[in-house]
Amino acid sequence: MQGPLKQLPIIVKAARKSDVRSQFAALCYRRERGKLRVLLVTSRGSKRWIVPKGWPMDRMTPAACAAREAWEEAGVVGQPYDRCLGLYSYTKLDSSGVMLPCVAMVYPIHVKSLSDHFPEHDQRKRKWFSPKKAARKVDEPELARIIRDFDARGLG
């Protein structure tokens, strides 16, 4: 029997306005005194609690893209895992005022440390929550379920 398949880098192609956009999201976690904790950040515009996420990046795996977003948006230094935990849908308002349909695939990132100096440190807040509380803080029901059901055991 073969082991798990390794993710391959993706090749980014242009999309039409009506296409569903794909994003990669990071479920950043750590253990604190034996309890699982999940890191949320605020969005830049509405200041809602969200998980770090962003667009695909050419020649990077989805998990690596999620890890890059976790660094840029939350200063996370950690270990990404190539296992998609699930996906959730939402609409994103682009800079021209157009609502874009998006699907975000969620990848776990085991947080080793947090940096105080990261690209978006002056644009966002970050905070650790229990999975149950983090699930109540996010707006998207599918993301809330992924967070609530997350079990880090068996990741490595």
C-alpha positions in Angstrom: 0.0 0.0 0.0 1.3 3.4 -0.9 1.6 6.3 1.5 -0.3 9.6 1.3 0.0 11.5 -2.0 2.2 14.6 -1.9 0.7 17.8 -3.0 2.0 19.2 -6.3 2.5 23.0 -7.0 -0.3 24.6 -8.9 -0.1 26.7 -12.0 -2.2 29.9 -11.8 -4.4 30.9 -14.8 -6.5 34.0 -15.4 -10.2 33.9 -14.3 -13.3 35.5 -15.6 -15.5 37.7 -13.4 -18.2 35.0 -13.1 -15.7 32.2 -12.1 -15.7 30.9 -8.6 -12.4 31.9 -7.1 -10.3 29.5 -5.0 -8.4 30.6 -2.0 -6.3 28.7 0.5 -6.9 29.3 4.2 -4.8 28.5 7.3 -6.2 26.9 10.4 -3.4 28.0 12.8 -3.3 26.0 16.0 -1.1 25.2 19.0 -1.5 23.5 22.4 -1.5 25.7 25.5 -1.3 23.8 28.8 -2.6 20.7 27.0 -5.6 22.5 25.4 -6.0 23.1 21.7 -6.1 26.8 20.7 -6.9 28.3 17.3 -5.6 31.6 16.0 -8.0 34.1 14.4 -7.1 37.5 12.8 -9.3 40.4 12.0 -10.2 41.2 8.4 -8.7 44.5 7.1 -12.0 46.1 6.1 -14.8 45.1 8.5 -12.5 43.8 11.3 -14.5 40.6 11.5 -12.7 37.5 12.9 -11.4 35.3 10.2 -8.7 32.7 9.4 -5.7 33.9 7.3 -6.4 33.1 3.6 -5.4 34.2 0.2 -5.2 33.5 -3.5 -3.2 30.7 -5.1 0.4 31.4 -5.8 2.1 30.1 -8.9 4.3 27.0 -8.4 3.3 26.7 -4.7 1.3 23.9 -3.1 -2.1 24.8 -1.5 -0.6 24.1 2.0 2.4 26.3 1.3 0.1 29.1 0.1 -1.9 28.9 3.3 1.4 29.0 5.3 2.5 32.1 3.4 -0.9 33.8 4.2 -0.5 32.9 7.8 2.9 34.6 7.9 1.7 37.7 6.0 -1.6 38.2 8.0 -0.6 36.9 11.4 3.2 36.5 11.7 2.9 32.7 12.0 6.0 30.6 11.8 4.9 27.0 11.7 4.5 23.6 10.1 1.8 23.4 7.3 0.2 20.0 6.6 -0.9 18.9 3.1 -4.2 17.7 4.3 -7.3 19.8 3.4 -9.6 19.9 6.4 -12.6 21.0 4.4 -13.8 24.0 2.5 -16.2 26.9 2.9 -17.8 29.4 0.6 -18.2 33.2 0.9 -18.4 36.3 -1.3 -15.6 38.8 -1.5 -16.0 42.4 -2.4 -13.2 43.3 -4.8 -11.7 46.8 -5.2 -14.1 47.8 -7.9 -17.2 46.9 -5.8 -17.9 43.6 -7.5 -19.0 40.6 -5.4 -16.8 37.6 -6.2 -17.9 34.0 -5.3 -15.1 32.3 -3.4 -14.3 28.9 -2.1 -11.6 28.6 0.5 -9.8 25.3 1.2 -8.5 25.0 4.8 -5.1 23.6 5.7 -3.8 23.1 9.2 -0.7 25.0 10.3 1.0 24.0 13.6 2.2 27.3 15.0 5.8 27.1 16.4 6.1 30.9 17.1 4.5 34.3 16.3 6.5 37.2 15.1 5.7 40.7 16.2 6.9 42.1 12.8 5.1 40.7 9.8 3.7 42.3 6.6 0.2 43.2 7.9 1.0 43.7 11.6 -0.4 47.3 11.5 -3.6 46.2 9.7 -4.9 43.3 11.7 -5.4 42.0 15.3 -4.8 38.4 16.2 -6.0 36.4 19.1 -6.0 32.8 20.3 -9.3 31.1 21.1 -10.6 27.7 22.1 -12.0 25.9 19.0 -15.5 26.3 20.4 -15.2 30.0 20.9 -13.4 30.5 17.6 -16.2 28.8 15.8 -18.7 31.2 17.3 -16.5 34.2 16.3 -16.4 33.5 12.5 -19.4 34.3 10.2 -19.2 31.4 7.8 -21.1 28.3 9.1 -18.9 25.9 7.1 -15.8 27.4 8.5 -17.3 27.3 12.0 -17.9 23.5 11.6 -14.3 22.9 10.4 -12.9 24.8 13.4 -15.3 23.1 15.9 -14.5 19.6 14.5 -10.7 20.1 14.2 -8.6 17.5 15.8 -4.8 18.0 15.6 -4.1 14.4 16.6 -2.6 12.3 13.8 -1.2 15.2 11.9 2.4 14.4 12.8 
